[in-house]
Every structure is written in structure tokens, then in C-alpha cells.
């Protein structure tokens, strides 16, 4: 049922996990057109350990059965008014904007009709996970693959992106994410 019109969303997708997949699929199933903002494309650090191209390819893997979406890059401007203006310019007119981020919702509430992700995902498809949890689990050599769609896990492992992440950011991730509920 296409009942959301033109929809926008933004996240870092580093990596695309099962929670992201549920949101992206729900948006594409219900939107005439989806604009997916790939956030923090100008960052490469412990919180952003995959390139924009890698995240773009992971999204493409998850949404391979859809053709009603566009991916745009949204560099990190440390949020606030500059980030808001950038988002408005990049997305243009939308019928709805989907986010679970309270800060983003507050920034954009006067510009777009804000829908929380939980209002568009059927209950049985919800998967409570964050990118931080996936990255921490990956850094600890724990079975992170269960937290991402199977095809995304294959993509990451085939390209040895999990090994690169642990080599470049593993110890930092373990220190910074200590205490994350997994």
C-alpha cells in the first residue's frame, strides 16, 4: 500500500543492520518515492568506519527488489541550523520524514511531517539494534553477523571490512563503547 507519498530519511548506515533494513523496506513498500540520506559521508572514524560507497552498496543490497528510492549524501556538519538547512536543500519538498532520532525530529518538525520509525514498521519486523551495538560486537570478535541482514554480512566478510574495522578502530571501539548493551 503506497500511502506515504514522497518520504525522506537519514542515517549513517555504518553498517546497515536489521533495524535499518526493516525501516528502509517499510519506507520503500509504502512510499511513492523514497529519498535516503546517507549521513556523515565526510567522516571516517570509529563511528563511521565504512565509506559512503560501502554504505551505499549495503543499502542497495537490502533494497535490491525496489526501484523507487534515491540515495543522497549528507555530510556531517555537527547538526544544528547548518545541518538542517543542508537537509532541507538536499531533500526538498517531502510528504513525510521518517526518523527515530529525537534531535533530528526536533530540528525538522516545522519543515516536515515527522513519522517515528516504529509507526511504519510492522511489529513482527522490528529488530532492536543500533550501529554502535553492531560495531562493538564486531570489535569484540563476537558473532555480529546475526545483527545485520545475511547479504550485508556476506558483503562485509567478502571484502574483509570487519577485519579492516578491527585493525583500524577495534581497540578504540572497545574502549568507547564499553558498557553498550548487546
VMD Tcl script that draws the C-alpha trace (Angstrom):
set ca {
  {0.00 0.00 0.00}
  {1.59 3.27 -1.15}
  {0.27 5.70 1.46}
  {3.26 7.84 2.42}
  {3.89 9.85 -0.75}
  {7.44 11.17 -1.05}
  {9.42 10.16 2.03}
  {12.84 11.12 3.32}
  {15.04 9.58 5.97}
  {18.65 9.98 7.02}
  {21.04 7.72 8.92}
  {24.70 6.77 8.77}
  {24.12 3.11 7.83}
  {27.53 2.09 9.16}
  {26.81 -0.74 8.73}
  {23.26 -1.41 7.52}
  {21.78 -3.58 10.29}
  {18.48 -5.43 10.62}
  {16.80 -2.40 12.18}
  {17.84 -0.23 9.23}
  {16.69 -2.92 6.80}
  {13.22 -3.02 8.37}
  {12.89 0.78 8.13}
  {14.20 1.01 4.58}
  {11.97 -1.80 3.35}
  {8.89 -0.34 5.07}
  {9.58 3.07 3.54}
  {10.04 1.67 0.05}
  {6.94 -0.52 0.37}
  {4.77 2.42 1.44}
  {6.28 5.39 -0.42}
  {5.75 6.50 -3.97}
  {9.33 7.72 -3.81}
  {11.94 7.41 -1.06}
  {14.93 9.67 -0.60}
  {17.52 8.02 1.62}
  {20.04 10.37 3.16}
  {23.38 8.75 3.80}
  {24.73 10.72 6.75}
  {28.25 11.58 7.85}
  {29.69 10.87 4.41}
  {32.65 13.12 5.19}
  {33.69 11.15 8.28}
  {35.90 8.09 8.62}
  {36.37 7.13 12.24}
  {35.27 4.60 14.87}
  {31.62 5.66 14.47}
  {31.86 5.88 10.68}
  {34.14 3.00 9.66}
  {32.62 2.36 6.25}
  {32.94 4.65 3.25}
  {29.94 6.32 1.65}
  {30.28 3.92 -1.28}
  {30.31 0.88 1.01}
  {27.21 2.07 2.87}
  {25.53 2.88 -0.45}
  {26.24 -0.68 -1.66}
  {24.88 -2.19 1.57}
  {21.66 -0.20 1.16}
  {21.45 -1.39 -2.45}
  {21.79 -5.00 -1.32}
  {18.93 -4.61 1.16}
  {16.69 -2.76 -1.32}
  {17.50 -4.78 -4.44}
  {13.81 -5.55 -5.09}
  {12.83 -1.87 -5.06}
  {13.33 0.82 -7.68}
  {11.58 3.76 -6.02}
  {14.45 5.15 -3.99}
  {17.34 7.56 -4.40}
  {20.37 7.81 -2.14}
  {21.83 11.23 -1.42}
  {24.87 12.10 0.65}
  {24.51 14.30 3.72}
  {27.90 15.32 5.18}
  {28.17 15.77 8.94}
  {28.07 19.45 9.87}
  {27.75 18.71 13.60}
  {23.96 19.07 13.36}
  {22.24 22.32 14.27}
  {20.97 25.01 11.90}
  {23.60 24.42 9.18}
  {22.78 20.72 9.05}
  {19.05 21.46 8.97}
  {19.47 23.88 6.06}
  {21.57 21.32 4.20}
  {18.89 18.64 4.71}
  {16.11 20.95 3.52}
  {18.05 21.84 0.39}
  {19.02 18.23 -0.37}
  {15.59 16.68 0.23}
  {13.32 19.46 -0.98}
  {9.57 19.03 -0.59}
  {8.52 15.84 1.17}
  {5.22 14.42 2.36}
  {6.88 12.69 5.32}
  {10.25 12.38 7.03}
  {10.99 9.17 8.95}
  {13.38 9.16 11.90}
  {13.86 7.58 15.31}
  {16.35 10.30 16.26}
  {14.66 12.76 18.63}
  {17.18 15.51 17.86}
  {16.62 15.22 14.10}
  {12.86 15.18 14.66}
  {13.07 18.40 16.72}
  {15.24 20.09 14.08}
  {12.89 19.23 11.22}
  {9.45 19.26 12.89}
  {8.49 22.66 11.46}
  {9.59 21.66 7.95}
  {8.30 18.10 7.51}
  {5.65 15.78 8.82}
  {7.74 13.59 11.11}
  {6.98 9.88 11.44}
  {8.77 7.76 14.01}
  {10.23 4.58 12.53}
  {8.15 2.41 14.86}
  {4.94 3.77 13.34}
  {5.75 2.41 9.90}
  {7.40 -0.95 10.70}
  {5.10 -3.89 11.41}
  {5.76 -5.25 14.91}
  {7.00 -8.62 13.69}
  {9.67 -6.93 11.55}
  {11.11 -4.71 14.29}
  {14.67 -5.53 15.32}
  {16.08 -3.52 18.24}
  {19.72 -2.85 17.38}
  {21.98 0.12 16.78}
  {25.09 0.63 14.68}
  {27.03 1.10 17.90}
  {26.00 -2.36 19.07}
  {26.99 -3.90 15.73}
  {30.38 -2.16 15.72}
  {31.08 -3.07 19.36}
  {30.14 -6.69 18.72}
  {32.37 -6.72 15.65}
  {35.27 -5.19 17.59}
  {34.96 -7.89 20.27}
  {35.10 -10.73 17.71}
  {31.57 -11.69 18.79}
  {29.00 -13.01 16.27}
  {28.00 -9.65 14.78}
  {26.60 -11.32 11.65}
  {23.30 -12.06 13.43}
  {22.66 -8.30 13.73}
  {22.78 -7.49 10.01}
  {20.93 -8.94 7.01}
  {22.66 -12.06 5.71}
  {23.57 -10.42 2.39}
  {25.15 -7.47 4.24}
  {27.18 -9.85 6.40}
  {28.37 -11.60 3.23}
  {29.29 -8.22 1.68}
  {31.28 -7.18 4.77}
  {33.08 -10.51 5.17}
  {33.86 -10.95 1.46}
  {35.54 -7.54 1.39}
  {37.13 -8.13 4.81}
  {35.60 -4.89 6.09}
  {35.15 -6.44 9.53}
  {38.89 -7.15 9.66}
  {39.68 -3.60 8.50}
  {37.37 -2.20 11.17}
  {39.02 -4.23 13.92}
  {42.52 -3.34 12.68}
  {41.83 0.39 12.38}
  {39.29 1.02 15.15}
  {38.83 -2.15 17.22}
  {40.58 -1.09 20.41}
  {39.04 2.38 20.27}
  {35.59 0.86 19.77}
  {36.01 -1.45 22.74}
  {37.09 1.47 24.96}
  {34.47 3.94 23.70}
  {31.57 1.51 23.57}
  {32.30 -0.30 26.85}
  {29.01 -0.83 28.67}
  {26.89 -0.96 25.49}
  {24.02 -3.38 25.99}
  {24.48 -6.17 23.47}
}
mol new
graphics top color blue
foreach p $ca { graphics top sphere $p radius 0.5 }
foreach p [lrange $ca 0 end-1] q [lrange $ca 1 end] { graphics top cylinder $p $q radius 0.2 }
display resetview
